[in-house]
Amino acid sequence: MARLTLRRPVYSDSNLVVLVRSSGNCRVEGAALLFCAVVVCLGHLYHSLTMKLDYRLSLVALLLCAVLHLLRAQAPTGPATPPPAVPAWAQPGSPTHTQVAPPLDFHRPTKSFDTPVGIFEGQSDIGGPLLPGSASYDAATKTYTINSAGYNVWYTRDEFRYLWKKMSGDVSLAADISFPDPNGYGDRKAFVIIRQSLDDDSKEAMVALHGAGMVHLAQRPEKSTRVKDMEFRMGSRGRPGGASPDSLVVIVPKRIGIEKRGDSFAVFMSLDGEPMHQFGPPIQLHLDEPFYVGIGFCSHQPDKSDTAILSNVVLENSAGKVR
């Protein structure tokens, strides 16, 4: 245990100087301020009162208790808990690695928060990503900022940050989407999504914009089954950004939307700011009421968070209102 030696306080007209010398393993850091405050107060009491021996002994005992408490507070803590290991199947695809489906029996519990944000009544980390997500809403700019890790929203289970509202009936949902970091993983996804539950393997239908510009209308037709989709990749020759007028330049939609009309789900897009219009035929999926409707984001990297911005969100409890 460290030894503390107190020298007799020296008074001036306006203050009290306390000299403290420590040895051993005691670290005099932020808690030393509290310690010095205690000594100063006790010093004032000591010199303002005419004390007998029993009062002096009580004062010394009180001071020793304070010192011992502070020394215990400065004791070194144990080693930090290492982050959970990332399974090989969860690593994103690369030139040297092919991502595969998770084991059929692999699940993580969803972590939900009763924290309304904007028009949404709750938010969840679907599938318990290794890094916790977060979300905020700026009413002045009508902007949602979502931070999330997550291996994917695909195969038989999902990992992503979800902002949701319970609803029934028909739905129109749309949002502008952007990714602040231009160097994020190409398969990261920001999306508008309707799910049966908050389980990681829930039935669902979604329209997602990927980091590399692809849009898909996807569904998990039954709980714990693989996702299937229709994919839209758009490009143009002669647009700015190409190496030559003949270069194919990727068109990244400015806005995406999903419409639920009964058991039909359709994808809507605006490529260059024109009015939203439907692409391709709808898919069929039955969801029991109520279900969850909202927006989400997945970095497609299990141990690295990224950010998506979704703005000018439109959510209507009827079909035909995607705009």
C-alpha positions as semicolon CSV with decimal commas, in nm:
position;residue;x (nm);y (nm);z (nm)
1;M;0,000;0,000;0,000
2;A;0,126;0,352;-0,078
3;R;0,241;0,574;0,208
4;L;0,111;0,930;0,229
5;T;0,293;1,192;0,436
6;L;0,109;1,515;0,522
7;R;0,308;1,819;0,619
8;R;0,155;2,078;0,844
9;P;-0,067;2,314;0,639
10;V;0,079;2,660;0,591
11;Y;-0,168;2,950;0,592
12;S;-0,152;3,282;0,414
13;D;-0,409;3,558;0,430
14;S;-0,624;3,404;0,154
15;N;-0,546;3,038;0,104
16;L;-0,420;2,710;0,241
17;V;-0,123;2,527;0,093
18;V;-0,125;2,150;0,134
19;L;0,189;1,957;0,053
20;V;0,133;1,594;-0,037
21;R;0,408;1,345;-0,104
22;S;0,322;0,997;-0,232
23;S;0,521;0,681;-0,292
24;G;0,451;0,325;-0,403
25;N;0,198;0,257;-0,679
26;C;-0,044;0,537;-0,600
27;R;-0,134;0,740;-0,909
28;V;-0,234;1,094;-0,813
29;E;-0,461;1,184;-1,102
30;G;-0,814;1,328;-1,120
31;A;-0,904;1,179;-0,781
32;A;-0,618;1,379;-0,621
33;L;-0,826;1,693;-0,665
34;L;-1,099;1,547;-0,445
35;F;-0,837;1,428;-0,198
36;C;-0,681;1,775;-0,172
37;A;-1,025;1,930;-0,127
38;V;-1,090;1,697;0,167
39;V;-0,757;1,786;0,325
40;V;-0,819;2,158;0,282
41;C;-1,162;2,136;0,443
42;L;-1,029;1,931;0,732
43;G;-0,739;2,172;0,772
44;H;-0,978;2,462;0,807
45;L;-1,178;2,274;1,068
46;Y;-0,861;2,177;1,250
47;H;-0,737;2,534;1,285
48;S;-1,076;2,697;1,345
49;L;-1,169;2,481;1,640
50;T;-1,006;2,433;1,975
51;M;-0,978;2,059;1,974
52;K;-0,910;1,813;2,245
53;L;-0,723;1,490;2,177
54;D;-1,036;1,286;2,101
55;Y;-1,142;1,534;1,833
56;R;-0,795;1,518;1,677
57;L;-0,806;1,139;1,670
58;S;-1,147;1,146;1,500
59;L;-1,015;1,386;1,242
60;V;-0,715;1,163;1,166
61;A;-0,940;0,857;1,132
62;L;-1,170;1,040;0,890
63;L;-0,873;1,153;0,680
64;L;-0,729;0,800;0,665
65;C;-1,063;0,661;0,545
66;A;-1,074;0,917;0,264
67;V;-0,716;0,833;0,162
68;L;-0,783;0,457;0,155
69;H;-1,095;0,508;-0,057
70;L;-0,905;0,715;-0,311
71;L;-0,622;0,463;-0,331
72;R;-0,867;0,182;-0,402
73;A;-1,029;0,395;-0,675
74;Q;-0,689;0,430;-0,843
75;A;-0,620;0,055;-0,849
76;P;-0,540;-0,073;-1,200
77;T;-0,826;-0,239;-1,385
78;G;-0,814;-0,576;-1,555
79;P;-0,733;-0,624;-1,922
80;A;-0,993;-0,506;-2,175
81;T;-1,227;-0,772;-2,312
82;P;-1,122;-0,852;-2,670
83;P;-1,390;-0,807;-2,939
84;P;-1,569;-1,123;-3,051
85;A;-1,397;-1,312;-3,329
86;V;-1,543;-1,273;-3,678
87;P;-1,641;-1,609;-3,833
88;A;-1,481;-1,678;-4,169
89;W;-1,822;-1,696;-4,339
90;A;-1,899;-1,340;-4,224
91;Q;-1,595;-1,180;-4,385
92;P;-1,686;-0,972;-4,693
93;G;-1,600;-1,093;-5,037
94;S;-1,261;-0,993;-5,177
95;P;-1,014;-1,109;-5,445
96;T;-0,890;-1,367;-5,193
97;H;-1,211;-1,455;-5,008
98;T;-1,561;-1,559;-5,109
99;Q;-1,838;-1,483;-4,865
100;V;-2,067;-1,776;-4,798
101;A;-2,396;-1,824;-4,617
102;P;-2,392;-1,852;-4,237
103;P;-2,463;-2,190;-4,078
104;L;-2,835;-2,260;-4,077
105;D;-2,846;-2,271;-3,698
106;F;-2,647;-1,948;-3,646
107;H;-2,841;-1,660;-3,491
108;R;-2,775;-1,362;-3,268
109;P;-3,049;-1,189;-3,069
110;T;-3,162;-0,847;-3,184
111;K;-3,099;-0,555;-2,948
112;S;-3,388;-0,308;-2,943
113;F;-3,415;0,039;-2,793
114;D;-3,729;0,230;-2,697
115;T;-3,578;0,544;-2,845
116;P;-3,798;0,724;-3,100
117;V;-3,611;0,903;-3,376
118;G;-3,788;1,131;-3,622
119;I;-4,108;0,966;-3,745
120;F;-3,999;0,622;-3,623
121;E;-4,108;0,486;-3,286
122;G;-3,816;0,252;-3,219
123;Q;-3,478;0,131;-3,339
124;S;-3,293;-0,199;-3,327
125;D;-2,960;-0,362;-3,402
126;I;-3,105;-0,652;-3,600
127;G;-2,905;-0,971;-3,556
128;G;-2,676;-0,826;-3,287
129;P;-2,390;-0,686;-3,500
130;L;-2,047;-0,710;-3,337
131;L;-2,035;-0,329;-3,317
132;P;-2,339;-0,140;-3,184
133;G;-2,513;0,092;-3,427
134;S;-2,656;0,440;-3,374
135;A;-2,892;0,683;-3,541
136;S;-2,989;1,048;-3,522
137;Y;-3,236;1,286;-3,688
138;D;-3,188;1,649;-3,787
139;A;-3,531;1,809;-3,813
140;A;-3,393;2,120;-3,985
141;T;-3,257;1,920;-4,280
142;K;-3,502;1,626;-4,251
143;T;-3,201;1,395;-4,240
144;Y;-3,146;1,059;-4,071
145;T;-2,786;0,955;-4,010
146;I;-2,740;0,582;-3,949
147;N;-2,414;0,422;-3,835
148;S;-2,391;0,046;-3,849
149;A;-2,165;-0,253;-3,894
150;G;-2,305;-0,589;-4,002
151;Y;-2,195;-0,879;-4,220
152;N;-2,487;-0,848;-4,465
153;V;-2,863;-0,828;-4,521
154;W;-2,883;-1,143;-4,726
155;Y;-2,877;-1,523;-4,706
156;T;-3,084;-1,657;-4,414
157;R;-3,019;-1,381;-4,158
158;D;-2,946;-1,010;-4,135
159;E;-2,731;-0,766;-3,937
160;F;-2,811;-0,394;-3,954
161;R;-2,937;-0,086;-3,771
162;Y;-3,313;-0,050;-3,818
163;L;-3,537;0,252;-3,755
164;W;-3,894;0,126;-3,753
165;K;-4,262;0,185;-3,695
166;K;-4,534;-0,076;-3,647
167;M;-4,804;-0,053;-3,914
168;S;-5,086;-0,241;-4,085
169;G;-5,243;-0,214;-4,428
170;D;-5,086;-0,058;-4,738
171;V;-4,765;0,141;-4,722
172;S;-4,568;0,393;-4,930
173;L;-4,209;0,458;-4,817
174;A;-3,930;0,651;-4,992
175;A;-3,601;0,829;-4,914
176;D;-3,304;1,006;-5,070
177;I;-2,985;0,812;-4,995
178;S;-2,617;0,907;-4,986
179;F;-2,295;0,763;-4,843
180;P;-2,059;1,021;-4,687
181;D;-1,751;0,799;-4,727
182;P;-1,687;0,741;-5,099
183;N;-1,444;0,461;-5,016
184;G;-1,685;0,235;-4,829
185;Y;-1,740;-0,127;-4,924
186;G;-1,911;-0,157;-5,263
187;D;-2,186;-0,389;-5,138
188;R;-2,291;-0,182;-4,837
189;K;-2,666;-0,124;-4,837
190;A;-2,901;0,155;-4,732
191;F;-3,266;0,062;-4,773
192;V;-3,635;0,100;-4,713
193;I;-3,768;-0,223;-4,568
194;I;-4,084;-0,392;-4,438
195;R;-4,034;-0,688;-4,201
196;Q;-4,259;-0,934;-4,023
197;S;-4,057;-0,917;-3,700
198;L;-3,730;-0,797;-3,547
199;D;-3,570;-1,142;-3,561
200;D;-3,252;-1,172;-3,766
201;D;-3,416;-1,426;-4,000
202;S;-3,754;-1,254;-4,042
203;K;-3,966;-1,253;-4,357
204;E;-3,912;-0,921;-4,533
205;A;-3,932;-0,713;-4,849
206;M;-3,689;-0,431;-4,919
207;V;-3,554;-0,191;-5,178
208;A;-3,183;-0,127;-5,126
209;L;-2,924;0,102;-5,281
210;H;-2,577;-0,052;-5,276
211;G;-2,256;0,143;-5,245
212;A;-2,154;0,063;-5,602
213;G;-2,489;0,187;-5,739
214;M;-2,690;-0,133;-5,785
215;V;-3,055;-0,132;-5,664
216;H;-3,252;-0,444;-5,584
217;L;-3,602;-0,542;-5,482
218;A;-3,542;-0,832;-5,244
219;Q;-3,748;-1,060;-5,026
220;R;-3,706;-1,336;-4,773
221;P;-4,022;-1,533;-4,852
222;E;-4,022;-1,737;-4,532
223;K;-3,848;-1,720;-4,196
224;S;-3,490;-1,858;-4,207
225;T;-3,488;-1,897;-4,586
226;R;-3,247;-1,736;-4,833
227;V;-3,315;-1,393;-4,976
228;K;-3,391;-1,368;-5,347
229;D;-3,409;-1,052;-5,554
230;M;-3,444;-0,857;-5,879
231;E;-3,141;-0,638;-5,950
232;F;-3,116;-0,313;-6,143
233;R;-2,782;-0,180;-6,266
234;M;-2,805;0,136;-6,469
235;G;-2,547;0,313;-6,677
236;S;-2,511;0,562;-6,958
237;R;-2,256;0,655;-7,220
238;G;-2,172;1,019;-7,276
239;R;-2,246;1,128;-6,919
240;P;-1,985;1,320;-6,719
241;G;-1,732;1,101;-6,539
242;G;-1,636;0,869;-6,823
243;A;-1,285;0,837;-6,962
244;S;-1,432;0,893;-7,309
245;P;-1,776;0,955;-7,462
246;D;-1,800;0,579;-7,515
247;S;-1,733;0,492;-7,148
248;L;-2,019;0,340;-6,953
249;V;-2,086;0,557;-6,649
250;V;-2,281;0,409;-6,357
251;I;-2,604;0,591;-6,274
252;V;-2,666;0,596;-5,900
253;P;-3,033;0,669;-5,824
254;K;-3,101;0,980;-5,618
255;R;-3,406;0,835;-5,445
256;I;-3,560;0,492;-5,389
257;G;-3,896;0,374;-5,258
258;I;-4,111;0,071;-5,185
259;E;-4,487;0,034;-5,213
260;K;-4,692;-0,232;-5,036
261;R;-5,032;-0,285;-5,192
262;G;-5,193;-0,586;-5,029
263;D;-4,940;-0,867;-5,079
264;S;-4,765;-0,691;-5,371
265;F;-4,438;-0,502;-5,323
266;A;-4,295;-0,275;-5,594
267;V;-3,970;-0,079;-5,632
268;F;-3,969;0,289;-5,725
269;M;-3,672;0,505;-5,824
270;S;-3,574;0,852;-5,935
271;L;-3,246;0,852;-6,128
272;D;-3,184;1,222;-6,183
273;G;-3,445;1,396;-5,972
274;E;-3,741;1,320;-6,200
275;P;-4,071;1,206;-6,040
276;M;-4,054;0,861;-5,884
277;H;-4,161;0,577;-6,112
278;Q;-4,190;0,200;-6,081
279;F;-3,920;-0,032;-6,216
280;G;-4,012;-0,387;-6,312
281;P;-4,298;-0,603;-6,186
282;P;-4,394;-0,631;-5,817
283;I;-4,314;-0,933;-5,603
284;Q;-4,564;-1,122;-5,389
285;L;-4,522;-1,168;-5,013
286;H;-4,777;-1,206;-4,735
287;L;-4,709;-1,044;-4,397
288;D;-4,931;-1,076;-4,094
289;E;-5,043;-0,752;-3,930
290;P;-4,897;-0,559;-3,766
291;F;-4,553;-0,556;-3,927
292;Y;-4,248;-0,330;-3,908
293;V;-4,181;-0,052;-4,160
294;G;-3,868;0,160;-4,173
295;I;-3,520;0,242;-4,297
296;G;-3,187;0,075;-4,233
297;F;-2,820;0,046;-4,317
298;C;-2,554;-0,228;-4,318
299;S;-2,182;-0,165;-4,379
300;H;-2,138;-0,523;-4,513
301;Q;-1,833;-0,548;-4,285
302;P;-1,889;-0,739;-3,961
303;D;-1,631;-0,550;-3,754
304;K;-1,632;-0,206;-3,917
305;S;-1,903;0,058;-3,893
306;D;-1,995;0,290;-4,180
307;T;-2,250;0,567;-4,230
308;A;-2,550;0,627;-4,456
309;I;-2,766;0,938;-4,479
310;L;-3,136;0,904;-4,562
311;S;-3,329;1,226;-4,608
312;N;-3,671;1,359;-4,710
313;V;-3,829;1,036;-4,591
314;V;-4,193;0,988;-4,695
315;L;-4,401;0,733;-4,503
316;E;-4,773;0,699;-4,577
317;N;-5,022;0,438;-4,457
318;S;-5,159;0,387;-4,807
319;A;-5,045;0,277;-5,153
320;G;-4,986;0,516;-5,442
321;K;-4,808;0,776;-5,227
322;V;-4,442;0,700;-5,313
323;R;-4,291;1,034;-5,412
